Every structure is written in C-alpha cells, then in structure tokens.
Amino acid sequence: MGDPARRPTLRRRLAALALGSACALGVAEGVVRLQLRTDLFAVRVPGSEVVMHPEAGGLTGIEGTSVQRITSLGLRGRERAPDDALSILCVGGSTTACEYLSDGETWPDLLGSELSETVGETVWVGNAGTSGQRAIDHVTTLGQLLDPLAPLDAVVVLAGINDASHVVLHRGTPPADPPPASGGQLARVFAVRPLEPALWPLSRTALAQALHRLRRARWDAAALEDPEGSAYATRRELRDRGPELELALNLEPAFERAYREHLEWCVLATRRRGATAVLVTQPTLWSTEDASALDRCWFGWVDALPWDGPTGYVRLEVLRTVLSRLNSATRAAAATTGALLVDLERSLDGDASAFYDDCHFTEAGAARVAEEIAAVLSAGDRAFRSR
C-alpha cells in the first residue's frame, strides 16, 4: 500500500507538475495568440509552399517540377503591390487552382501577364481556386474576401465540374447545401479564419487553431492531387475495374436553380463593389474522338469517392450531359446579370491537348484559357484595353 508519509509529497509533486504544465500551456497559448493573425480569411495557409512532381506520374502536357508559393493573403500568385494598376481575383475549384502547374504557368498567372502587356501596366491576379470547391463555396469565398481585397477591378468565376461530380455522386439528388456563411461552411472553405481565442472548448484555443493550420498546410500540399501524380493512375484503374452503372440521371431542378442563383449572387456581389464580373463555363475532354485520350479520364463515381469504394461509375456521356446543363445555367446567369461570359465549353471542349485528365488543364490548355479570358475582359471592360 506504500508509505503513508510519502503520499502528501507525491500529491504535492503531481500538483506541481499539473501547475507547471498549465503554466507552460498558458505561455504557449499566449505566444501563439501573438503570432497568429486574427483578422484573416484565407483559402490557403499564408506563406506555405507546395512542390509537386507531375513528371513522376506521367501527366500529359506538363513538364518539370511544380512549385507554388502561397502569398500572405492565402492566395496563389505573386504578392499584391501598391503600384499594381489593376487587380483581379479568380475563384473556382481545382481547374482554377491548377495544382500541377508551377507558378507562372497557371491560367490566372498567365492572365495577369497577358493583361499587363495589353494595358501597359502591372495587373495583379490572385488565385483563390481550391480543389473540390463548388458554386456554394464560391459564394462563401467571395462573401469573406471581396471587402478585404477591395478595390478589385474584376472577379473571374470558373465553376461547374465539382457540382457536376456532386450530382453524379448523389445519383442526381444532392442534399441541400448549408447556408454559405454558416460556421461549418466557413471551416470547410477556409484554411485560416479570424481567431476568436478562448480557453474552452479546446477547439477554440489558439493552439488548436495553429494545429488546424498546420494540418491544412500539409493537406494543401497533397490536396486531391498527390505530389507525384501517381493517384491518377490508381483512379483510372479503379474506374476500369469498377462496374459501369446504367443510370439515367435527372438533375434536380432545385439543384440547378440553386447553382444558377449562387453564380448570380457572385456576380451581383462583385458588381456592388464596382468590379467587373466574369463567368466561365467548364470544358472537359469528354467529347473528344481520341480514344487514347479518353484513357486519361477517371471521373464519374457513384455513392462514394473513388478511394472510398463507390458502387460503380457512369459513362462519360452522362457526366457530359450533367455538366452541359450546368454550363447552360452559367450562360443564363451571365445573361440575367450582365456579367461577361467566357464560353470555354464551346471553344475548348474535347481538345485533347488542353487536358491531362477529364478536366484539368495542361500547360497549353492554361495558356488558351488565359488568352480567351483576357480577350473577353479587354473587349468588355475599358480598363483592360490597350492604353
């Protein structure tokens, strides 16, 4: 049973240890609170760096190592400078993020270069694209970024592919979206959010927030595109082995309407702040007649993501039909709101040189995207015309 005389000493030691640990955690909490910015919404962790090696995965149309550095604003691209003549924000999913393309090769970066040459002054382009984001997420993103990034001269929104995949995943009837500004939605969209530090619950401490940012920085480095690109071969094999499902998907009118309304909100919120809104339709490889190019495709999972054991896959024609409906909704949103429209579905769809898989752009594809968006902006907004 032990020596009773030693019990008070043991208790004192345990109490001292607990007090010392609490003091150490308190000091660490205080230091972290001083170091973490408390006023920032960011889709990526500021100051992080991502290095990928797409050549290891044999991705068509991409050469060399991909290096992407995240700015102090949590965006891809260069830091914003006081002497930038014009400013643009690009919002979208992975086809905007251009994960495997290095800095300077993404279409937002090339858009900045194209317009800088046209205008004769520097044009800043911030890339807020993030893998997996849908139209509802673009509302959440712009709802928190438009004012802090003001003044902006234009906002470009490329949407459709993730919403189409979401529809197929849920057999045509996706669940209702959460409110765009809800806590769960903000936590899902932003890697960094303003701190409201507290000591309880533990999830609200600065230490917990710092760990969350560290995890997100590591997640950003892999995202849905692993650093070597090897996951693409695995996903294609899964699709080849999985059963092809004969599904005639009927896109729910409520989902299609919500998709269009989300894009209209993005346009109107942009215009209320005096900026030009540009909506872009999503092209894919799916209509190509090049059978070997179609071997790059891996989209179309049903009931679960490809790494979680889906029931099977739908034909690419089904995916194309769903996405075309959403692209039509994008055109309608542009027509209703007066936004500029860049119809990439009509100009790039099925071009095997533009995509390394179903929908993600090669270096040549990104250059084409930048050229088309620059041309529409230059024609539709006098600020971006040659001076």
Secondary structure as UniProt FT lines:
FT   HELIX           4..6
FT   HELIX           7..35
FT   TURN            46..47
FT   STRAND          49..52
FT   HELIX           54..57
FT   TURN            60..61
FT   STRAND          66..70
FT   TURN            72..73
FT   TURN            82..83
FT   STRAND          86..92
FT   HELIX           94..97
FT   TURN            98..100
FT   TURN            103..105
FT   HELIX           107..119
FT   STRAND          123..127
FT   TURN            131..132
FT   HELIX           135..145
FT   TURN            146..149
FT   STRAND          154..158
FT   HELIX           161..169
FT   TURN            170..172
FT   TURN            180..181
FT   HELIX           183..189
FT   HELIX           202..204
FT   HELIX           206..222
FT   TURN            223..224
FT   TURN            227..228
FT   HELIX           230..241
FT   HELIX           253..272
FT   TURN            273..274
FT   STRAND          276..280
FT   TURN            286..287
FT   HELIX           291..294
FT   TURN            295..296
FT   STRAND          301..302
FT   HELIX           306..308
FT   STRAND          312..313
FT   HELIX           316..337
FT   STRAND          340..342
FT   HELIX           344..348
FT   TURN            349..350
FT   TURN            352..353
FT   HELIX           363..380
FT   HELIX           382..384
//
